[in-house]
């Protein structure tokens, strides 16, 4: 059942996320307009839609008939007035460049009706950085999706009205996704914030030179019960995406230090064009990556230390997110469980380990990879001292 306030949804930008989000909306029964200023980009969308539908068809979550009917609800447009004029909801997914997004959002507002809700699918920018581009921010929010994961972050802009957020929450539910309505903005929202610490800790371990990517992935697979390790997952997402997230200018001194270490490690992959699954090679070679073979885990001495470091980094980030007042522990745990298909979230793991073990591992992890600033570590230690998470 669709959200009654929304009949037509316009998606601005026909890249992967624009096509994915528009397909999900069309499958849910909405009339969809996919808008792009590039005729060439629009001409390539048939192939993108087919590729995006393949895993859904293979998993049996949709039928060929569902896909055919959904595509009949999608219209392509290169004209802003036509595309935006009838929209009840707009989602922009243009490149992650602040000034470009601000320019596009202003243009969207100029062509939309007064009741239209305007959203950004940004993953790298904060909604507050974009809000002032609009004259009226009462219907502006971040509505951030994850490719292939039925989760969507919702964060209201500084001027966003509560009723707008409730409408977006109903819309997300109508897409058969879990809405994550955050109390306040946070870099990376929930899942990306946790994944960011997961990926960065793995890269820093490898950059130290003592552990290989295979050993790090193998440890995660052995002890977490997960189906894919951090480097395998980064290959799926795209090494370029990880690189770009750290290549942007950082304001905090500690982030600048981490940025240099991470980008230095990833730069050779970027220069060789080895970006992951999309290019046939990244940290592993595809289509038959060695981590996917049964032999990858056989007869191996797998140290638990690497799994503990990765898990500790995730728990540390979860504590910081909670301490910042972004979301409750239950939502953070559920986001991780649903997002990466694991049995336990970071706070459940924390309670299983206990304060003493976590405290020891937290200090050891910081000494090993220095993921967090001194201020962040003090905040983590302060929360632990209060016994707040037991």
C-alpha positions, 0 to 999 in steps of 0.5 A: 500500500502506497503512502496516501500523500504521495502519488508521483515520485521524481528521482533526479539523477539516473546513476545507480542509486537513482535507478535503484530507488526509482525501481523500488518505488515503481515496484511498490506501485508509485508513478515514477519519473526519472529525470536527468539532464543527460540524454546519454545517461537516460538512454543507458537506464534500460540496462541498469534497471535490468541489472538491478532487477537480476538479484531480486528475480534470482532471489524470488523477491519479485517476478518477471511480471512484477518487473514488467509492470513496474517499468510501465510506471517509470517515465524518463525525462530530460525536462525539469518542468515536466519531470518535477511539476507533478511530483509529490516527492523528489529524491536527488541522487547527483554526485556527492559534491556539495555545491552541485547538490545545492545548485540542483536542490535550488533548481528542484524547488524552483520547479516543484509544487508547494506541497512537494517533499524534497529529499537528498540521498546524500551519503557523504554530506550532512543535511544541514550543509544543503538546507540553506540552498532552499527558500523553504526547508519545512519539507526538506530531509535526507532520505538515504537508501542502501543498495540491496539492503531494505533500510532507509535513513531519514533525517530532517533538515534544520527547518523540517516539520515533524509531519514531513518526517512522518510522511517519509516514514510511511513512504519507506514502509510502503517500499517494504523497507525499514525506516531509520528515523534518526534524532539528529544528523550524524556523518554516515547516518547509522549503517555507514557510520558502523561500516566506516569504522569496520572498513577503516579498521581493516584497511589500517590493519593491512596498512600496518603491514603485519596482516594480509587482506586474506588473513583479515577477511578470513578472521572475520568469516571464521568468528563473526558468522558473516558471509563476507569479509571487509575487503570482499565487501569493499570490492562489492561497494567499490574501492573508489567509493571508499577512497573518495569518502576519505579523499574529501577535505577533513577538518579534524586533525585526527581525521586528516591523519587517518585520511592520509593513511587510508588514501595512501593504501588505496591509491595504488588500486585506484591508479591501476583501475582495480576498483572491485567487482565492477572492474573484475579486480580489486582486493581480489580477482573476479568472478571467482574470488579466492575468498568465495572458494571452500579452500579459503578457510580450510586448514588455516591458523586463524588468529582471533585478534583480528576479529576482535580488533574489527569488532571493537572498532564497530562497538566503539563507533556504536557507543559514539553514535549513541552518546551523540544522541542519534539513535537508541541502542536497539535501533543501532543493533537492529541496523547492524543486524539487518544491514550486514546479516549478522546475528548480533549488533554491537551493543549485544556483542558488548554485553556478551564481552563485558566491560572488562574485556571490552576495555582491554580490547578497546585500548589495545585496538587504539594502540594498534590502529589509532582509529579514534581521536583522543577526545573520542576515546575519552568519550568512549571510556567515559561511557564505559566507566558509567556502565551505561551499556550493560 
